[in-house]
Amino acid sequence: MRDQEGLGGKAVRDHDHMEHGNEDNGSIAKRIEFIESSKRKLLGDGLESCSIDELHQMENQLEQSLSKIRARKNQMLREQIEKLKGEEKSLLEQNAKLMEKCGMQLIGPPSNGEDDDDDNDDVECESPTETMEVETELFIGPPKRRSAKKTP
């Protein structure tokens, strides 16, 4: 007899739990619908039913969100710039070592990463005989056509 009461009590508890679960599902469904509606409104859809106060509140919320997004973007860009400056410094050091190893000399001091108008980053070879002169010719107009002329 006790087993029957135990099972019966368990069935009642399970039934109560299921009803409570159904209430939770209903409230969750309402919450999901509210969130989806809010999302649509923030994306600019379904604004016809909004009051001026709601529109003003959404505008403030979007401005705050945009401010946070811009701050994060700026932080990431600053971090990326610092990382790239470090890489540049490392590459300049490697370049100087390699040039020294090859017996080349820099004209002027190595660049500190700032953009100068001077072209002091040129490399000068130790031997002046290694420099080459190259002739270039500029022709303006359509290219000449080369065709094999047939003689009769």
Wavefront OBJ file of the C-alpha trace (Angstrom):
o trace
v 0.000 0.000 0.000
v 2.846 2.339 0.770
v 4.283 1.739 -2.716
v 1.020 2.847 -4.281
v 0.953 6.061 -2.200
v 4.599 6.650 -3.068
v 3.918 6.201 -6.762
v 0.758 8.272 -6.582
v 2.577 11.072 -4.787
v 5.325 10.966 -7.366
v 2.783 11.180 -10.199
v 1.186 14.245 -8.578
v 4.592 15.886 -8.170
v 5.489 15.092 -11.798
v 2.168 16.528 -12.979
v 2.752 19.710 -10.943
v 6.272 19.929 -12.289
v 4.996 19.578 -15.887
v 2.435 22.335 -15.342
v 5.174 24.524 -13.912
v 7.333 23.593 -16.916
v 4.527 24.583 -19.278
v 4.283 27.954 -17.534
v 8.044 28.368 -17.935
v 7.780 27.458 -21.627
v 5.021 30.033 -22.089
v 7.003 32.758 -20.373
v 10.128 31.777 -22.328
v 8.159 31.948 -25.582
v 6.871 35.422 -24.627
v 10.388 36.506 -23.707
v 11.746 35.239 -27.044
v 9.016 37.081 -28.944
v 9.811 40.300 -26.997
v 13.533 39.972 -27.762
v 12.881 39.305 -31.455
v 10.532 42.320 -31.605
v 13.152 44.503 -29.920
v 15.794 43.275 -32.340
v 13.583 44.069 -35.346
v 12.935 47.561 -34.000
v 16.640 48.178 -33.372
v 17.267 47.130 -36.974
v 14.655 49.664 -38.111
v 11.746 47.334 -38.859
v 8.286 47.625 -37.300
v 8.767 51.143 -35.976
v 5.257 52.239 -36.935
v 3.802 51.111 -33.605
v 6.466 52.893 -31.505
v 5.760 56.047 -29.548
v 8.105 59.024 -29.576
v 9.395 58.054 -26.136
v 10.178 54.514 -27.335
v 11.947 55.881 -30.407
v 13.955 58.294 -28.252
v 14.890 55.465 -25.869
v 15.997 53.254 -28.785
v 18.013 56.128 -30.243
v 19.848 56.611 -26.936
v 20.462 52.875 -26.670
v 21.878 52.766 -30.202
v 24.111 55.795 -29.522
v 25.489 54.136 -26.382
v 26.074 50.893 -28.273
v 27.764 52.736 -31.122
v 29.991 54.565 -28.647
v 31.073 51.239 -27.091
v 31.689 49.735 -30.527
v 33.825 52.693 -31.614
v 35.815 52.620 -28.361
v 36.543 48.910 -28.811
v 37.477 49.399 -32.472
v 39.856 52.251 -31.562
v 41.426 50.144 -28.818
v 41.994 47.275 -31.244
v 43.487 49.627 -33.842
v 45.867 51.125 -31.254
v 46.958 47.625 -30.211
v 47.486 46.659 -33.845
v 49.543 49.822 -34.475
v 51.758 49.067 -31.467
v 52.233 45.494 -32.664
v 53.133 46.664 -36.173
v 55.591 49.223 -34.767
v 57.283 46.413 -32.851
v 57.441 44.266 -35.991
v 58.847 47.213 -37.950
v 61.563 47.759 -35.357
v 62.449 44.062 -35.453
v 62.576 44.046 -39.252
v 64.770 47.147 -39.324
v 67.169 45.465 -36.906
v 67.189 42.286 -39.008
v 67.766 44.344 -42.146
v 70.719 46.147 -40.568
v 72.253 42.829 -39.456
v 71.809 41.298 -42.909
v 73.282 44.338 -44.612
v 76.271 44.188 -42.258
v 76.655 40.485 -42.984
v 76.641 41.129 -46.744
v 79.201 43.906 -46.417
v 76.789 46.659 -47.352
v 76.488 49.957 -45.577
v 73.481 52.138 -44.999
v 73.685 55.715 -46.140
v 72.648 57.542 -43.002
v 71.124 56.150 -39.836
v 68.469 53.428 -39.943
v 64.947 54.738 -40.166
v 63.071 55.037 -36.897
v 59.758 54.244 -38.570
v 58.762 57.837 -39.215
v 58.215 58.876 -42.795
v 60.964 61.267 -43.848
v 61.173 62.924 -47.222
v 64.871 62.020 -47.414
v 65.831 58.953 -49.376
v 68.519 57.924 -46.882
v 67.377 54.317 -46.886
v 69.365 53.597 -50.057
v 72.034 50.943 -49.895
v 75.519 51.762 -51.121
v 77.759 48.956 -52.253
v 81.393 49.076 -51.130
v 82.699 48.671 -54.665
v 81.732 51.427 -57.124
v 82.171 49.010 -60.040
v 79.064 47.127 -58.984
v 76.762 49.977 -60.003
v 75.032 49.561 -63.347
v 73.583 52.084 -65.674
v 70.413 51.159 -67.463
v 69.186 52.856 -70.612
v 65.498 53.376 -70.891
v 63.559 54.666 -73.826
v 60.130 56.223 -73.653
v 57.850 55.852 -76.648
v 54.441 57.466 -76.679
v 51.880 56.139 -79.103
v 50.651 52.795 -80.357
v 53.213 50.049 -80.711
v 54.591 49.387 -84.160
v 53.142 46.333 -85.789
v 55.559 43.808 -87.022
v 54.287 41.837 -89.893
v 56.117 39.718 -92.377
v 55.941 41.420 -95.725
v 55.348 39.091 -98.613
v 57.258 39.906 -101.726
v 55.559 39.002 -105.021
l 1 2 3 4 5 6 7 8 9 10 11 12 13 14 15 16 17 18 19 20 21 22 23 24 25 26 27 28 29 30 31 32 33 34 35 36 37 38 39 40 41 42 43 44 45 46 47 48 49 50 51 52 53 54 55 56 57 58 59 60 61 62 63 64 65 66 67 68 69 70 71 72 73 74 75 76 77 78 79 80 81 82 83 84 85 86 87 88 89 90 91 92 93 94 95 96 97 98 99 100 101 102 103 104 105 106 107 108 109 110 111 112 113 114 115 116 117 118 119 120 121 122 123 124 125 126 127 128 129 130 131 132 133 134 135 136 137 138 139 140 141 142 143 144 145 146 147 148 149 150 151 152
